[in-house]
Amino acid sequence: MQKELRLTRREDFNKVYRYGKSSANFQFVVYSLPQTKVERFRAGISVSKKVGNAVVRNRIRRVVKEILRHHADRIRPHVDLVVIARKPASEMEYKEMEKSLLHALKRASLLQ
């Protein structure tokens, strides 16, 4: 995922959590907040320590970034989003995780 497409600052995450809308399925929670200052979407990924050790959390983070990169043209522009991975995501393969994340994005009305 390109650097300009990432949410990195704590203030940005907190703003999306506080003012954004959430949508979820069993594996992912997606918070979204419309933004006018960005021409594409920006995404942040959060994986709690409850999900697994550092190796598991980083694998989930990498896979979610890759899924977002592959489907960047389908995701609605002018939006900040935060993806939170839940425990069941740690046991999923790539294709299952992709299907689940796209389902959560569709429930949040973020896919075109």
PDB file as gemmi writes it, atoms N, CA and C in Angstrom:
CRYST1    1.000    1.000    1.000  90.00  90.00  90.00 P 1                      
ATOM      1  N   MET A   1       0.849  -1.174   0.000  1.00  0.00           N  
ATOM      2  CA  MET A   1       0.000   0.000   0.000  1.00  0.00           C  
ATOM      3  C   MET A   1       0.893   1.234   0.000  1.00  0.00           C  
ATOM      4  N   GLN A   2       0.565   2.202  -0.835  1.00  0.00           N  
ATOM      5  CA  GLN A   2       1.387   3.384  -0.959  1.00  0.00           C  
ATOM      6  C   GLN A   2       1.330   4.231   0.308  1.00  0.00           C  
ATOM      7  N   LYS A   3       2.401   4.958   0.550  1.00  0.00           N  
ATOM      8  CA  LYS A   3       2.513   5.732   1.782  1.00  0.00           C  
ATOM      9  C   LYS A   3       1.412   6.780   1.926  1.00  0.00           C  
ATOM     10  N   GLU A   4       1.032   7.427   0.833  1.00  0.00           N  
ATOM     11  CA  GLU A   4      -0.006   8.459   0.929  1.00  0.00           C  
ATOM     12  C   GLU A   4      -1.397   7.872   1.152  1.00  0.00           C  
ATOM     13  N   LEU A   5      -1.540   6.563   1.040  1.00  0.00           N  
ATOM     14  CA  LEU A   5      -2.827   5.908   1.284  1.00  0.00           C  
ATOM     15  C   LEU A   5      -2.956   5.380   2.712  1.00  0.00           C  
ATOM     16  N   ARG A   6      -1.966   5.674   3.577  1.00  0.00           N  
ATOM     17  CA  ARG A   6      -1.983   5.140   4.936  1.00  0.00           C  
ATOM     18  C   ARG A   6      -2.387   6.190   5.955  1.00  0.00           C  
ATOM     19  N   LEU A   7      -3.128   5.752   6.950  1.00  0.00           N  
ATOM     20  CA  LEU A   7      -3.354   6.566   8.147  1.00  0.00           C  
ATOM     21  C   LEU A   7      -2.251   6.184   9.124  1.00  0.00           C  
ATOM     22  N   THR A   8      -1.499   7.151   9.608  1.00  0.00           N  
ATOM     23  CA  THR A   8      -0.393   6.822  10.492  1.00  0.00           C  
ATOM     24  C   THR A   8      -0.486   7.519  11.843  1.00  0.00           C  
ATOM     25  N   ARG A   9      -1.073   8.711  11.888  1.00  0.00           N  
ATOM     26  CA  ARG A   9      -1.074   9.481  13.123  1.00  0.00           C  
ATOM     27  C   ARG A   9      -2.224   9.081  14.039  1.00  0.00           C  
ATOM     28  N   ARG A  10      -1.966   9.082  15.325  1.00  0.00           N  
ATOM     29  CA  ARG A  10      -2.968   8.731  16.318  1.00  0.00           C  
ATOM     30  C   ARG A  10      -4.196   9.630  16.216  1.00  0.00           C  
ATOM     31  N   GLU A  11      -3.986  10.919  15.928  1.00  0.00           N  
ATOM     32  CA  GLU A  11      -5.106  11.860  15.823  1.00  0.00           C  
ATOM     33  C   GLU A  11      -6.053  11.460  14.691  1.00  0.00           C  
ATOM     34  N   ASP A  12      -5.489  10.979  13.580  1.00  0.00           N  
ATOM     35  CA  ASP A  12      -6.321  10.551  12.455  1.00  0.00           C  
ATOM     36  C   ASP A  12      -7.161   9.328  12.835  1.00  0.00           C  
ATOM     37  N   PHE A  13      -6.534   8.368  13.509  1.00  0.00           N  
ATOM     38  CA  PHE A  13      -7.257   7.186  13.963  1.00  0.00           C  
ATOM     39  C   PHE A  13      -8.382   7.594  14.914  1.00  0.00           C  
ATOM     40  N   ASN A  14      -8.063   8.455  15.892  1.00  0.00           N  
ATOM     41  CA  ASN A  14      -9.069   8.865  16.873  1.00  0.00           C  
ATOM     42  C   ASN A  14     -10.228   9.611  16.229  1.00  0.00           C  
ATOM     43  N   LYS A  15      -9.928  10.420  15.218  1.00  0.00           N  
ATOM     44  CA  LYS A  15     -10.980  11.156  14.531  1.00  0.00           C  
ATOM     45  C   LYS A  15     -11.935  10.192  13.809  1.00  0.00           C  
ATOM     46  N   VAL A  16     -11.372   9.172  13.175  1.00  0.00           N  
ATOM     47  CA  VAL A  16     -12.206   8.184  12.477  1.00  0.00           C  
ATOM     48  C   VAL A  16     -13.026   7.388  13.487  1.00  0.00           C  
ATOM     49  N   TYR A  17     -12.420   6.998  14.617  1.00  0.00           N  
ATOM     50  CA  TYR A  17     -13.158   6.263  15.642  1.00  0.00           C  
ATOM     51  C   TYR A  17     -14.299   7.103  16.206  1.00  0.00           C  
ATOM     52  N   ARG A  18     -14.035   8.373  16.474  1.00  0.00           N  
ATOM     53  CA  ARG A  18     -15.013   9.225  17.146  1.00  0.00           C  
ATOM     54  C   ARG A  18     -16.156   9.650  16.237  1.00  0.00           C  
ATOM     55  N   TYR A  19     -15.831  10.100  15.016  1.00  0.00           N  
ATOM     56  CA  TYR A  19     -16.844  10.690  14.148  1.00  0.00           C  
ATOM     57  C   TYR A  19     -17.293   9.789  13.002  1.00  0.00           C  
ATOM     58  N   GLY A  20     -16.614   8.673  12.808  1.00  0.00           N  
ATOM     59  CA  GLY A  20     -16.940   7.802  11.685  1.00  0.00           C  
ATOM     60  C   GLY A  20     -18.050   6.813  11.993  1.00  0.00           C  
ATOM     61  N   LYS A  21     -18.489   6.139  10.947  1.00  0.00           N  
ATOM     62  CA  LYS A  21     -19.508   5.106  11.079  1.00  0.00           C  
ATOM     63  C   LYS A  21     -18.811   3.751  11.040  1.00  0.00           C  
ATOM     64  N   SER A  22     -19.380   2.783  11.755  1.00  0.00           N  
ATOM     65  CA  SER A  22     -18.761   1.465  11.796  1.00  0.00           C  
ATOM     66  C   SER A  22     -19.669   0.425  11.164  1.00  0.00           C  
ATOM     67  N   SER A  23     -19.034  -0.600  10.657  1.00  0.00           N  
ATOM     68  CA  SER A  23     -19.718  -1.748  10.100  1.00  0.00           C  
ATOM     69  C   SER A  23     -18.834  -2.960  10.386  1.00  0.00           C  
ATOM     70  N   ALA A  24     -19.453  -4.120  10.596  1.00  0.00           N  
ATOM     71  CA  ALA A  24     -18.639  -5.264  11.020  1.00  0.00           C  
ATOM     72  C   ALA A  24     -19.204  -6.581  10.504  1.00  0.00           C  
ATOM     73  N   ASN A  25     -18.331  -7.558  10.462  1.00  0.00           N  
ATOM     74  CA  ASN A  25     -18.728  -8.955  10.356  1.00  0.00           C  
ATOM     75  C   ASN A  25     -17.929  -9.707  11.423  1.00  0.00           C  
ATOM     76  N   PHE A  26     -17.859 -11.029  11.367  1.00  0.00           N  
ATOM     77  CA  PHE A  26     -17.206 -11.775  12.438  1.00  0.00           C  
ATOM     78  C   PHE A  26     -15.692 -11.573  12.490  1.00  0.00           C  
ATOM     79  N   GLN A  27     -15.065 -11.249  11.363  1.00  0.00           N  
ATOM     80  CA  GLN A  27     -13.612 -11.158  11.313  1.00  0.00           C  
ATOM     81  C   GLN A  27     -13.074  -9.728  11.335  1.00  0.00           C  
ATOM     82  N   PHE A  28     -13.841  -8.756  10.838  1.00  0.00           N  
ATOM     83  CA  PHE A  28     -13.332  -7.391  10.704  1.00  0.00           C  
ATOM     84  C   PHE A  28     -14.372  -6.364  11.128  1.00  0.00           C  
ATOM     85  N   VAL A  29     -13.877  -5.247  11.649  1.00  0.00           N  
ATOM     86  CA  VAL A  29     -14.698  -4.059  11.893  1.00  0.00           C  
ATOM     87  C   VAL A  29     -14.103  -2.956  11.023  1.00  0.00           C  
ATOM     88  N   VAL A  30     -14.959  -2.228  10.310  1.00  0.00           N  
ATOM     89  CA  VAL A  30     -14.501  -1.157   9.440  1.00  0.00           C  
ATOM     90  C   VAL A  30     -15.148   0.149   9.896  1.00  0.00           C  
ATOM     91  N   TYR A  31     -14.319   1.124  10.245  1.00  0.00           N  
ATOM     92  CA  TYR A  31     -14.775   2.474  10.546  1.00  0.00           C  
ATOM     93  C   TYR A  31     -14.473   3.336   9.335  1.00  0.00           C  
ATOM     94  N   SER A  32     -15.420   4.197   8.945  1.00  0.00           N  
ATOM     95  CA  SER A  32     -15.182   5.064   7.794  1.00  0.00           C  
ATOM     96  C   SER A  32     -15.628   6.483   8.102  1.00  0.00           C  
ATOM     97  N   LEU A  33     -14.879   7.441   7.573  1.00  0.00           N  
ATOM     98  CA  LEU A  33     -15.168   8.851   7.765  1.00  0.00           C  
ATOM     99  C   LEU A  33     -14.907   9.586   6.454  1.00  0.00           C  
ATOM    100  N   PRO A  34     -15.919  10.261   5.884  1.00  0.00           N  
ATOM    101  CA  PRO A  34     -15.694  11.006   4.635  1.00  0.00           C  
ATOM    102  C   PRO A  34     -14.683  12.137   4.838  1.00  0.00           C  
ATOM    103  N   GLN A  35     -13.816  12.331   3.851  1.00  0.00           N  
ATOM    104  CA  GLN A  35     -12.803  13.394   3.875  1.00  0.00           C  
ATOM    105  C   GLN A  35     -12.804  14.097   2.530  1.00  0.00           C  
ATOM    106  N   THR A  36     -12.708  15.409   2.565  1.00  0.00           N  
ATOM    107  CA  THR A  36     -12.661  16.148   1.303  1.00  0.00           C  
ATOM    108  C   THR A  36     -11.232  16.479   0.894  1.00  0.00           C  
ATOM    109  N   LYS A  37     -10.298  16.432   1.838  1.00  0.00           N  
ATOM    110  CA  LYS A  37      -8.928  16.854   1.532  1.00  0.00           C  
ATOM    111  C   LYS A  37      -8.092  15.795   0.820  1.00  0.00           C  
ATOM    112  N   VAL A  38      -8.563  14.556   0.771  1.00  0.00           N  
ATOM    113  CA  VAL A  38      -7.815  13.495   0.088  1.00  0.00           C  
ATOM    114  C   VAL A  38      -8.553  13.097  -1.176  1.00  0.00           C  
ATOM    115  N   GLU A  39      -7.796  12.839  -2.262  1.00  0.00           N  
ATOM    116  CA  GLU A  39      -8.453  12.477  -3.511  1.00  0.00           C  
ATOM    117  C   GLU A  39      -8.757  10.990  -3.600  1.00  0.00           C  
ATOM    118  N   ARG A  40      -8.025  10.157  -2.858  1.00  0.00           N  
ATOM    119  CA  ARG A  40      -8.296   8.723  -2.820  1.00  0.00           C  
ATOM    120  C   ARG A  40      -8.689   8.363  -1.396  1.00  0.00           C  
ATOM    121  N   PHE A  41      -8.699   7.112  -1.073  1.00  0.00           N  
ATOM    122  CA  PHE A  41      -8.982   6.709   0.302  1.00  0.00           C  
ATOM    123  C   PHE A  41      -7.674   6.589   1.069  1.00  0.00           C  
ATOM    124  N   ARG A  42      -7.751   6.704   2.395  1.00  0.00           N  
ATOM    125  CA  ARG A  42      -6.612   6.418   3.261  1.00  0.00           C  
ATOM    126  C   ARG A  42      -7.055   5.344   4.240  1.00  0.00           C  
ATOM    127  N   ALA A  43      -6.170   4.403   4.533  1.00  0.00           N  
ATOM    128  CA  ALA A  43      -6.548   3.278   5.386  1.00  0.00           C  
ATOM    129  C   ALA A  43      -5.536   3.085   6.505  1.00  0.00           C  
ATOM    130  N   GLY A  44      -6.061   2.714   7.667  1.00  0.00           N  
ATOM    131  CA  GLY A  44      -5.244   2.315   8.802  1.00  0.00           C  
ATOM    132  C   GLY A  44      -5.699   0.941   9.251  1.00  0.00           C  
ATOM    133  N   ILE A  45      -4.778   0.152   9.766  1.00  0.00           N  
ATOM    134  CA  ILE A  45      -5.093  -1.215  10.181  1.00  0.00           C  
ATOM    135  C   ILE A  45      -4.704  -1.380  11.627  1.00  0.00           C  
ATOM    136  N   SER A  46      -5.607  -1.957  12.405  1.00  0.00           N  
ATOM    137  CA  SER A  46      -5.362  -2.173  13.817  1.00  0.00           C  
ATOM    138  C   SER A  46      -5.604  -3.645  14.148  1.00  0.00           C  
ATOM    139  N   VAL A  47      -4.614  -4.254  14.797  1.00  0.00           N  
ATOM    140  CA  VAL A  47      -4.736  -5.649  15.216  1.00  0.00           C  
ATOM    141  C   VAL A  47      -4.322  -5.729  16.680  1.00  0.00           C  
ATOM    142  N   SER A  48      -5.231  -6.125  17.535  1.00  0.00           N  
ATOM    143  CA  SER A  48      -4.998  -6.167  18.972  1.00  0.00           C  
ATOM    144  C   SER A  48      -4.073  -7.318  19.365  1.00  0.00           C  
ATOM    145  N   LYS A  49      -3.449  -7.178  20.515  1.00  0.00           N  
ATOM    146  CA  LYS A  49      -2.606  -8.256  21.043  1.00  0.00           C  
ATOM    147  C   LYS A  49      -3.415  -9.495  21.381  1.00  0.00           C  
ATOM    148  N   LYS A  50      -4.723  -9.338  21.549  1.00  0.00           N  
ATOM    149  CA  LYS A  50      -5.588 -10.485  21.836  1.00  0.00           C  
ATOM    150  C   LYS A  50      -5.675 -11.436  20.653  1.00  0.00           C  
ATOM    151  N   VAL A  51      -5.376 -10.941  19.466  1.00  0.00           N  
ATOM    152  CA  VAL A  51      -5.487 -11.755  18.257  1.00  0.00           C  
ATOM    153  C   VAL A  51      -4.374 -12.790  18.186  1.00  0.00           C  
ATOM    154  N   GLY A  52      -3.169 -12.436  18.625  1.00  0.00           N  
ATOM    155  CA  GLY A  52      -2.057 -13.372  18.569  1.00  0.00           C  
ATOM    156  C   GLY A  52      -0.752 -12.664  18.838  1.00  0.00           C  
ATOM    157  N   ASN A  53       0.338 -13.406  18.652  1.00  0.00           N  
ATOM    158  CA  ASN A  53       1.645 -12.801  18.886  1.00  0.00           C  
ATOM    159  C   ASN A  53       2.029 -11.883  17.721  1.00  0.00           C  
ATOM    160  N   ALA A  54       3.202 -11.298  17.776  1.00  0.00           N  
ATOM    161  CA  ALA A  54       3.618 -10.296  16.796  1.00  0.00           C  
ATOM    162  C   ALA A  54       3.666 -10.862  15.381  1.00  0.00           C  
ATOM    163  N   VAL A  55       4.059 -12.107  15.242  1.00  0.00           N  
ATOM    164  CA  VAL A  55       4.140 -12.721  13.924  1.00  0.00           C  
ATOM    165  C   VAL A  55       2.748 -12.802  13.296  1.00  0.00           C  
ATOM    166  N   VAL A  56       1.769 -13.226  14.069  1.00  0.00           N  
ATOM    167  CA  VAL A  56       0.395 -13.356  13.582  1.00  0.00           C  
ATOM    168  C   VAL A  56      -0.183 -11.984  13.259  1.00  0.00           C  
ATOM    169  N   ARG A  57       0.029 -11.019  14.147  1.00  0.00           N  
ATOM    170  CA  ARG A  57      -0.523  -9.677  13.929  1.00  0.00           C  
ATOM    171  C   ARG A  57       0.074  -9.026  12.686  1.00  0.00           C  
ATOM    172  N   ASN A  58       1.374  -9.160  12.495  1.00  0.00           N  
ATOM    173  CA  ASN A  58       2.015  -8.571  11.322  1.00  0.00           C  
ATOM    174  C   ASN A  58       1.587  -9.267  10.033  1.00  0.00           C  
ATOM    175  N   ARG A  59       1.350 -10.576  10.084  1.00  0.00           N  
ATOM    176  CA  ARG A  59       0.859 -11.290   8.905  1.00  0.00           C  
ATOM    177  C   ARG A  59      -0.520 -10.771   8.512  1.00  0.00           C  
ATOM    178  N   ILE A  60      -1.409 -10.599   9.493  1.00  0.00           N  
ATOM    179  CA  ILE A  60      -2.745 -10.076   9.208  1.00  0.00           C  
ATOM    180  C   ILE A  60      -2.632  -8.674   8.615  1.00  0.00           C  
ATOM    181  N   ARG A  61      -1.776  -7.846   9.184  1.00  0.00           N  
ATOM    182  CA  ARG A  61      -1.593  -6.483   8.693  1.00  0.00           C  
ATOM    183  C   ARG A  61      -1.116  -6.480   7.238  1.00  0.00           C  
ATOM    184  N   ARG A  62      -0.143  -7.321   6.935  1.00  0.00           N  
ATOM    185  CA  ARG A  62       0.387  -7.398   5.572  1.00  0.00           C  
ATOM    186  C   ARG A  62      -0.680  -7.870   4.581  1.00  0.00           C  
ATOM    187  N   VAL A  63      -1.442  -8.889   4.975  1.00  0.00           N  
ATOM    188  CA  VAL A  63      -2.460  -9.430   4.079  1.00  0.00           C  
ATOM    189  C   VAL A  63      -3.565  -8.400   3.840  1.00  0.00           C  
ATOM    190  N   VAL A  64      -3.991  -7.698   4.883  1.00  0.00           N  
ATOM    191  CA  VAL A  64      -5.039  -6.680   4.726  1.00  0.00           C  
ATOM    192  C   VAL A  64      -4.542  -5.555   3.819  1.00  0.00           C  
ATOM    193  N   LYS A  65      -3.300  -5.119   3.991  1.00  0.00           N  
ATOM    194  CA  LYS A  65      -2.741  -4.086   3.115  1.00  0.00           C  
ATOM    195  C   LYS A  65      -2.722  -4.552   1.661  1.00  0.00           C  
ATOM    196  N   GLU A  66      -2.373  -5.807   1.447  1.00  0.00           N  
ATOM    197  CA  GLU A  66      -2.325  -6.352   0.093  1.00  0.00           C  
ATOM    198  C   GLU A  66      -3.727  -6.415  -0.517  1.00  0.00           C  
ATOM    199  N   ILE A  67      -4.709  -6.811   0.260  1.00  0.00           N  
ATOM    200  CA  ILE A  67      -6.088  -6.866  -0.233  1.00  0.00           C  
ATOM    201  C   ILE A  67      -6.558  -5.463  -0.606  1.00  0.00           C  
ATOM    202  N   LEU A  68      -6.280  -4.492   0.251  1.00  0.00           N  
ATOM    203  CA  LEU A  68      -6.681  -3.113  -0.044  1.00  0.00           C  
ATOM    204  C   LEU A  68      -5.968  -2.584  -1.285  1.00  0.00           C  
ATOM    205  N   ARG A  69      -4.705  -2.963  -1.459  1.00  0.00           N  
ATOM    206  CA  ARG A  69      -3.950  -2.529  -2.635  1.00  0.00           C  
ATOM    207  C   ARG A  69      -4.551  -3.113  -3.912  1.00  0.00           C  
ATOM    208  N   HIS A  70      -4.915  -4.398  -3.875  1.00  0.00           N  
ATOM    209  CA  HIS A  70      -5.489  -5.050  -5.054  1.00  0.00           C  
ATOM    210  C   HIS A  70      -6.855  -4.477  -5.421  1.00  0.00           C  
ATOM    211  N   HIS A  71      -7.619  -4.049  -4.435  1.00  0.00           N  
ATOM    212  CA  HIS A  71      -8.977  -3.568  -4.684  1.00  0.00           C  
ATOM    213  C   HIS A  71      -9.091  -2.053  -4.517  1.00  0.00           C  
ATOM    214  N   ALA A  72      -7.990  -1.335  -4.641  1.00  0.00           N  
ATOM    215  CA  ALA A  72      -7.983   0.122  -4.440  1.00  0.00           C  
ATOM    216  C   ALA A  72      -8.882   0.838  -5.438  1.00  0.00           C  
ATOM    217  N   ASP A  73      -8.986   0.306  -6.646  1.00  0.00           N  
ATOM    218  CA  ASP A  73      -9.828   0.960  -7.647  1.00  0.00           C  
ATOM    219  C   ASP A  73     -11.317   0.793  -7.353  1.00  0.00           C  
ATOM    220  N   ARG A  74     -11.687  -0.203  -6.545  1.00  0.00           N  
ATOM    221  CA  ARG A  74     -13.098  -0.443  -6.205  1.00  0.00           C  
ATOM    222  C   ARG A  74     -13.541   0.308  -4.956  1.00  0.00           C  
ATOM    223  N   ILE A  75     -12.588   0.762  -4.136  1.00  0.00           N  
ATOM    224  CA  ILE A  75     -12.931   1.425  -2.880  1.00  0.00           C  
ATOM    225  C   ILE A  75     -13.249   2.890  -3.156  1.00  0.00           C  
ATOM    226  N   ARG A  76     -14.322   3.347  -2.537  1.00  0.00           N  
ATOM    227  CA  ARG A  76     -14.806   4.715  -2.748  1.00  0.00           C  
ATOM    228  C   ARG A  76     -13.727   5.730  -2.363  1.00  0.00           C  
ATOM    229  N   PRO A  77     -13.517   6.774  -3.182  1.00  0.00           N  
ATOM    230  CA  PRO A  77     -12.519   7.795  -2.839  1.00  0.00           C  
ATOM    231  C   PRO A  77     -13.049   8.770  -1.791  1.00  0.00           C  
ATOM    232  N   HIS A  78     -12.174   9.663  -1.342  1.00  0.00           N  
ATOM    233  CA  HIS A  78     -12.506  10.717  -0.373  1.00  0.00           C  
ATOM    234  C   HIS A  78     -13.012  10.148   0.940  1.00  0.00           C  
ATOM    235  N   VAL A  79     -12.339   9.130   1.454  1.00  0.00           N  
ATOM    236  CA  VAL A  79     -12.756   8.530   2.720  1.00  0.00           C  
ATOM    237  C   VAL A  79     -11.533   8.041   3.489  1.00  0.00           C  
ATOM    238  N   ASP A  80     -11.565   8.203   4.795  1.00  0.00           N  
ATOM    239  CA  ASP A  80     -10.576   7.590   5.681  1.00  0.00           C  
ATOM    240  C   ASP A  80     -11.218   6.352   6.281  1.00  0.00           C  
ATOM    241  N   LEU A  81     -10.494   5.248   6.324  1.00  0.00           N  
ATOM    242  CA  LEU A  81     -11.060   4.047   6.925  1.00  0.00           C  
ATOM    243  C   LEU A  81     -10.046   3.374   7.824  1.00  0.00           C  
ATOM    244  N   VAL A  82     -10.568   2.755   8.874  1.00  0.00           N  
ATOM    245  CA  VAL A  82      -9.752   1.974   9.801  1.00  0.00           C  
ATOM    246  C   VAL A  82     -10.318   0.567   9.823  1.00  0.00           C  
ATOM    247  N   VAL A  83      -9.453  -0.416   9.590  1.00  0.00           N  
ATOM    248  CA  VAL A  83      -9.840  -1.818   9.608  1.00  0.00           C  
ATOM    249  C   VAL A  83      -9.301  -2.436  10.888  1.00  0.00           C  
ATOM    250  N   ILE A  84     -10.186  -3.015  11.681  1.00  0.00           N  
ATOM    251  CA  ILE A  84      -9.794  -3.697  12.916  1.00  0.00           C  
ATOM    252  C   ILE A  84     -10.006  -5.184  12.705  1.00  0.00           C  
ATOM    253  N   ALA A  85      -8.945  -5.963  12.902  1.00  0.00           N  
ATOM    254  CA  ALA A  85      -9.035  -7.412  12.742  1.00  0.00           C  
ATOM    255  C   ALA A  85      -9.433  -8.046  14.063  1.00  0.00           C  
ATOM    256  N   ARG A  86     -10.349  -8.979  13.993  1.00  0.00           N  
ATOM    257  CA  ARG A  86     -10.774  -9.738  15.177  1.00  0.00           C  
ATOM    258  C   ARG A  86     -10.073 -11.095  15.191  1.00  0.00           C  
ATOM    259  N   LYS A  87     -10.214 -11.807  16.290  1.00  0.00           N  
ATOM    260  CA  LYS A  87      -9.514 -13.075  16.516  1.00  0.00           C  
ATOM    261  C   LYS A  87      -9.708 -14.110  15.395  1.00  0.00           C  
ATOM    262  N   PRO A  88     -10.932 -14.325  14.872  1.00  0.00           N  
ATOM    263  CA  PRO A  88     -11.081 -15.356  13.830  1.00  0.00           C  
ATOM    264  C   PRO A  88     -10.261 -15.096  12.568  1.00  0.00           C  
ATOM    265  N   ALA A  89      -9.838 -13.863  12.336  1.00  0.00           N  
ATOM    266  CA  ALA A  89      -9.043 -13.555  11.139  1.00  0.00           C  
ATOM    267  C   ALA A  89      -7.670 -14.217  11.185  1.00  0.00           C  
ATOM    268  N   SER A  90      -7.200 -14.564  12.376  1.00  0.00           N  
ATOM    269  CA  SER A  90      -5.862 -15.148  12.498  1.00  0.00           C  
ATOM    270  C   SER A  90      -5.776 -16.556  11.920  1.00  0.00           C  
ATOM    271  N   GLU A  91      -6.909 -17.257  11.808  1.00  0.00           N  
ATOM    272  CA  GLU A  91      -6.891 -18.629  11.291  1.00  0.00           C  
ATOM    273  C   GLU A  91      -7.292 -18.718   9.831  1.00  0.00           C  
ATOM    274  N   MET A  92      -7.449 -17.580   9.170  1.00  0.00           N  
ATOM    275  CA  MET A  92      -7.943 -17.585   7.797  1.00  0.00           C  
ATOM    276  C   MET A  92      -6.807 -17.558   6.780  1.00  0.00           C  
ATOM    277  N   GLU A  93      -7.077 -18.174   5.639  1.00  0.00           N  
ATOM    278  CA  GLU A  93      -6.172 -18.096   4.505  1.00  0.00           C  
ATOM    279  C   GLU A  93      -6.453 -16.803   3.733  1.00  0.00           C  
ATOM    280  N   TYR A  94      -5.598 -16.509   2.759  1.00  0.00           N  
ATOM    281  CA  TYR A  94      -5.703 -15.249   2.025  1.00  0.00           C  
ATOM    282  C   TYR A  94      -7.070 -15.068   1.367  1.00  0.00           C  
ATOM    283  N   LYS A  95      -7.534 -16.061   0.635  1.00  0.00           N  
ATOM    284  CA  LYS A  95      -8.790 -15.938  -0.113  1.00  0.00           C  
ATOM    285  C   LYS A  95      -9.977 -15.745   0.832  1.00  0.00           C  
ATOM    286  N   GLU A  96      -9.994 -16.466   1.937  1.00  0.00           N  
ATOM    287  CA  GLU A  96     -11.074 -16.304   2.909  1.00  0.00           C  
ATOM    288  C   GLU A  96     -11.047 -14.897   3.509  1.00  0.00           C  
ATOM    289  N   MET A  97      -9.838 -14.426   3.830  1.00  0.00           N  
ATOM    290  CA  MET A  97      -9.694 -13.094   4.409  1.00  0.00           C  
ATOM    291  C   MET A  97     -10.118 -12.024   3.402  1.00  0.00           C  
ATOM    292  N   GLU A  98      -9.775 -12.221   2.142  1.00  0.00           N  
ATOM    293  CA  GLU A  98     -10.165 -11.274   1.105  1.00  0.00           C  
ATOM    294  C   GLU A  98     -11.688 -11.203   0.983  1.00  0.00           C  
ATOM    295  N   LYS A  99     -12.337 -12.354   0.958  1.00  0.00           N  
ATOM    296  CA  LYS A  99     -13.789 -12.395   0.844  1.00  0.00           C  
ATOM    297  C   LYS A  99     -14.450 -11.723   2.052  1.00  0.00           C  
ATOM    298  N   SER A 100     -13.931 -11.983   3.235  1.00  0.00           N  
ATOM    299  CA  SER A 100     -14.495 -11.417   4.450  1.00  0.00           C  
ATOM    300  C   SER A 100     -14.301  -9.906   4.517  1.00  0.00           C  
ATOM    301  N   LEU A 101     -13.113  -9.421   4.153  1.00  0.00           N  
ATOM    302  CA  LEU A 101     -12.850  -7.986   4.191  1.00  0.00           C  
ATOM    303  C   LEU A 101     -13.692  -7.250   3.153  1.00  0.00           C  
ATOM    304  N   LEU A 102     -13.827  -7.812   1.964  1.00  0.00           N  
ATOM    305  CA  LEU A 102     -14.672  -7.188   0.948  1.00  0.00           C  
ATOM    306  C   LEU A 102     -16.130  -7.166   1.395  1.00  0.00           C  
ATOM    307  N   HIS A 103     -16.559  -8.202   2.105  1.00  0.00           N  
ATOM    308  CA  HIS A 103     -17.921  -8.224   2.654  1.00  0.00           C  
ATOM    309  C   HIS A 103     -18.105  -7.098   3.670  1.00  0.00           C  
ATOM    310  N   ALA A 104     -17.128  -6.899   4.551  1.00  0.00           N  
ATOM    311  CA  ALA A 104     -17.217  -5.824   5.544  1.00  0.00           C  
ATOM    312  C   ALA A 104     -17.204  -4.454   4.871  1.00  0.00           C  
ATOM    313  N   LEU A 105     -16.392  -4.289   3.824  1.00  0.00           N  
ATOM    314  CA  LEU A 105     -16.366  -3.019   3.092  1.00  0.00           C  
ATOM    315  C   LEU A 105     -17.690  -2.778   2.365  1.00  0.00           C  
ATOM    316  N   LYS A 106     -18.274  -3.851   1.837  1.00  0.00           N  
ATOM    317  CA  LYS A 106     -19.562  -3.709   1.163  1.00  0.00           C  
ATOM    318  C   LYS A 106     -20.658  -3.324   2.150  1.00  0.00           C  
ATOM    319  N   ARG A 107     -20.629  -3.913   3.355  1.00  0.00           N  
ATOM    320  CA  ARG A 107     -21.610  -3.554   4.382  1.00  0.00           C  
ATOM    321  C   ARG A 107     -21.472  -2.105   4.798  1.00  0.00           C  
ATOM    322  N   ALA A 108     -20.254  -1.572   4.725  1.00  0.00           N  
ATOM    323  CA  ALA A 108     -20.010  -0.169   5.084  1.00  0.00           C  
ATOM    324  C   ALA A 108     -20.261   0.769   3.895  1.00  0.00           C  
ATOM    325  N   SER A 109     -20.729   0.239   2.771  1.00  0.00           N  
ATOM    326  CA  SER A 109     -20.989   1.002   1.544  1.00  0.00           C  
ATOM    327  C   SER A 109     -19.736   1.719   1.046  1.00  0.00           C  
ATOM    328  N   LEU A 110     -18.602   1.020   1.076  1.00  0.00           N  
ATOM    329  CA  LEU A 110     -17.341   1.609   0.642  1.00  0.00           C  
ATOM    330  C   LEU A 110     -16.874   1.069  -0.707  1.00  0.00           C  
ATOM    331  N   LEU A 111     -17.592   0.101  -1.270  1.00  0.00           N  
ATOM    332  CA  LEU A 111     -17.208  -0.422  -2.571  1.00  0.00           C  
ATOM    333  C   LEU A 111     -18.054   0.212  -3.662  1.00  0.00           C  
ATOM    334  N   GLN A 112     -17.422   0.481  -4.790  1.00  0.00           N  
ATOM    335  CA  GLN A 112     -18.146   1.065  -5.934  1.00  0.00           C  
ATOM    336  C   GLN A 112     -18.657  -0.021  -6.830  1.00  0.00           C  
TER     337      GLN A 112                                                      
END                                                                             
